Amino acid sequence: MEDRNYSALARTMISMWNNHFSKTIIQRENATNVKLNFVNMFNLNPVNWNSNKKLGIQEYKEPTINFMTSSFDGIKLAGSIWLNPVPTNKWIIGCHGFNSSRFDVLYLTWHYRELGYNIITFDFRSHGGSDKDIVSWGMKEKEDLVSIVKWLTQNYKVDEIGLVGTSMGGFTINHFILTEIELIKKVNVKWGIADSAYMSVPKLLERMVSNNAPAPFKGYAKEVLSDMMRIYKNEYGVNLYNLSFIDLIQPNNKYVPMLYLHNRHDRITDSLDSFSMANIKNNIEGKPENEFRIFDEGYHHTKSIIEFEDEYKKISIDFVKKHQQNK
């Protein structure tokens, strides 16, 4: 297979991710088309929809306020706030996954209200009501999170912050806690929870290509990945080569404690990543503050809280109780 075909697949997958739809990759000589289906690739089956309703969260479309702010490069970000019925200065920031939104991630944050938290969620660039840009799998998205943290602390009294993210949002939280040490101290981020997060952007993209590319491209994941990395860097100014947990974490730093949650049979991200991140972080920090839980049944990506609601909520609430400031 010629290099130009690797590039065609790489370029089309990037375009598909940024436009969120199925797309023709290349036309064969017999005039039939090779396509990728983004719905299949990200397990976006209707059975996975309406997570808020499945958990009985009726308020998800009725936030206290909606707002707009700007990211570091001028991209407009849409956000929403759900204030706790009991006045509080404790906040949770929810970070959604790819092809999701600030409303869709509410189901992973709502149960912490019983611990006295307000909730703020926002749309990453190229999602929901935010401006369109390249999807960078946690690179620029981390800067979006930084902007939301700064907006929150400028507009509300904040005693402490907890972070909750899923899939791409989970990786973004990891990126944030490993690189924004001074900001985290300043605004008092106390803990983070990552559901179905991946450990390495290059490995995630290679896995996605390997598992989902049409038959003519099977076996060429590394070649396609190489072209993807080149296109991201040269055409979009986004360097994804070393965007991974193992490259970001540094010895001798004190990071906030993390809880990693995953389904063992997740077909999108690898549950071993959650196991590895918790253990690597514990070993580097020299204390077992970081925890993980791998659920053994079901195949849904990011939906363990629905399949194991009581256990999931207990594990996550117990973790927050250990690390929140106002216990």
C-alpha positions, -999 to +999 in steps of 0.1 A: +000+000+000+014+034-010+021+061+016-006+084+001-032+059+012-019+060+048-022+098+046-057+096+031-069+074+060-051+096+086-065+128+072-100+115+069-100+101+104-089+135+117-115+152+097-142+128+109-132+134+146-135+172+141-168+170+122-184+141+142-197+121+113-191+090+091-169+098+061-156+083+029-119+076+030-110+067-005-127+054-036-116+021-050-109+016-087-143-003-089-160+029-077-170+015-043-161+035-013-142+027+019-158+044+048-153+048+085-183+049+109-176+072+138-208+059+156-194+023+156-159+036+165-170+053+197-197+028+208-224+055+204-252+030+204-286+043+215-284+020+245-257+043+258-278+075+256-298+093+282-275+086+311-290+115+331-325+101+327-314+066+336-301+079+369-332+100+375-315+134+370-343+156+357-325+189+363-298+184+336-315+207+311-322+234+337-290+248+350-289+277+374-270+297+348-254+293+314-223+313+306-196+319+279-159+325+284-128+324+263-100+299+263-063+308+260-065+313+222-098+331+220-120+301+214-154+307+231-164+280+256-200+274+267-206+264+304-233+257+329-237+258+366-260+239+389-259+255+424-264+232+454-298+238+472-277+244+503-254+274+499-218+262+495-184+273+483-173+238+473-172+231+436-170+202+412-159+207+376-171+181+352-152+173+320-170+153+292-156+129+267-153+130+229-186+138+211-203+146+243-213+178+261-215+197+294-250+183+299-241+147+291-214+145+318-238+156+346-247+120+354-211+114+367-211+145+390-246+147+404-243+124+434-216+145+449-242+172+457-250+152+488-215+161+500-222+198+495-208+207+461-219+230+434-214+217+399-199+235+369-196+218+335-185+231+301-181+222+264-146+215+252-137+232+219-155+217+189-182+203+212-217+215+222-220+253+223-183+261+222-164+273+191-151+249+165-114+240+165-092+209+162-100+180+187-066+175+203-074+147+228-064+166+259-037+190+246-058+222+240-086+208+261-064+211+291-061+248+284-099+249+281-101+235+317-075+260+329-097+288+315-128+274+332-110+272+366-099+308+363-134+320+353-149+301+382-125+316+408-130+351+393-168+349+395-176+329+426-162+324+460-144+290+459-131+272+490-121+240+472-125+222+439-129+186+428-124+174+392-145+147+375-138+136+339-146+108+316-126+094+286-110+124+269-122+145+299-104+120+322-072+123+303-076+161+304-079+160+342-047+139+344-029+164+321-041+193+342-031+178+376+003+168+363+012+202+347-007+229+366+009+225+400+009+262+410-027+269+398-039+238+417-024+251+449-038+286+443-074+275+437-073+245+462-080+216+439-083+187+464-090+155+443-098+142+409-118+112+395-111+099+360-136+074+345-125+054+314-095+075+309-066+066+285-030+068+294-014+078+261-028+098+232-006+081+205-015+046+218-052+056+220-052+067+183-032+036+172-058+014+191-087+032+174-071+028+139-062-009+146-097-018+159-118+002+135-101+008+102-117-009+071-103-042+060-079-027+033-061-008+061-059-036+087-023-041+098-012-005+090-021+012+123+014+023+130+019+038+096-015+056+098-006+068+133+027+082+120+009+103+094-017+114+120+010+127+142+027+145+113-006+161+102-015+173+137+019+188+142+026+204+108-009+215+099-026+222+133+004+230+155-005+203+180+024+180+191+008+147+203+040+126+201+047+126+239+012+134+252+010+106+277+007+101+314+042+085+317+058+115+300+039+141+320+043+128+355+075+139+373+092+126+405+094+147+436+061+165+428+031+164+451+000+158+431-037+158+441-050+122+448-069+105+419-095+078+417-095+058+384-126+039+374-130+016+344-148-013+329-126-043+322-143-049+288-142-013+276-138-015+238-127+021+234-101+027+261-080+001+279-089-007+316-052-015+322-045+022+318-065+030+349-047+003+368-013+015+356-019+052+363-030+046+399+000+024+406+026+046+388+013+076+407+014+058+440+050+046+434+062+080+424+045+098+453+055+071+478+020+069+493-012+049+484-035+079+481-045+070+445-071+043+440-087+024+411-117+001+406-121-021+375-157-033+370-158-068+356-192-070+338-207-052+308-190-036+278-201+000+279-175+028+276-180+053+305-212+037+318-201+017+348-221+041+371-253+030+354-245-008+355-231-007+391-248+024+404-248+017+442-212+004+442-199+031+420-214+059+440-202+044+473-166+040+460-165+075+446-182+092+476-159+074+500-129+086+480-141+122+481-148+121+518-111+111+524-097+140+505-122+169+506-112+198+528-144+204+547-151+169+559 
